[in-house]
């Protein structure tokens, strides 16, 4: 099996480590060099708006965004890229629905437009907006959100807290565990939110009380954007599943552990995970991540995959090798200009299931996925304490504390805390790329809850 057998692992001239852009801020940019070129949605605003039509699709390059509507209207693009830019002028759902062809062609043509020495440099320069001057929106209209549980170390660690003798449930290595989440409360990076209220049953009491969560947690996850969907009743086969993925983002699936532990039986999490979820703004494409594919190594003794989840090519290249990081600042750390403190350094290599397996499983019973649907990987924890993707694991459900460099301690998140997730793919001989920030700040709960 060679990696060339799957399009999303094919390396081409757009990945050349020696490519440089005439956009100066792109060269050496930790997240958005010319080898990345992720998609997003943005509104240039009234003052800066040069075409007067609000939110449109863009491609991030360094500290700037290339306006795909203006690029389409300029007529510089040809063929499938021109079709893709027209769809992206309105929404990324439209671009996602077109599948890999137009997306890949758009990447290739935009790479040639932005590379050093491009003959269209002057034309394209007029279509660039500084990110700091625009409003960045959610990348797509999210129809449905499904959250999986593919981080096996997270599943084991959480299981250990409640079932020390058999932490991993018997189904875990057979079936990708997931639940249907909530799309309306997914927000783009940068939006603060209020600590949730909810029913909480304190240990040693007979009845729950309705109060603000005291166990507010973060979850470090990979988001998976669905591209072309499937008709109801027509499953996406595992060998074809990767071609239905439009890209990836970071996802912080904020969780209120005290609300969760009371409400989750027997139907699973509900309000404890649907008050606010944060995603990073940029859709990093499968094409950009082609150099960072990884083999899946199923540990000896694990059950054989059922055939609908097994594809030799997916096992060879279906994994991803992306470093994931969780950073925290408190209000007093920011007041003292302290740098963010790392809570965790993990990796997508700790996923037990591939993204393609999640797609194949999700549709295996006939469920239809649609362009712009979002899947969450589940919390991705490494095997060590400094690689855990939630405070539940890091502090053992609040039994231990995290000491911050400000002298403060944390078990769970306090008001004013700001969490940033970051992702970085790097490998010798390949241009490193990142995802940008997945950031949000915790505000106090609404005091006058239930009234205006
Ligand atoms: Mn989650």
Boltz pocket constraint, residues with backbone or C-beta under 6 A from the ligand:
constraints:
  - pocket:
      binder: B
      contacts: [[A, 147], [A, 148], [A, 219], [A, 221], [A, 253], [A, 376], [A, 378], [A, 379]]
      max_distance: 6.0
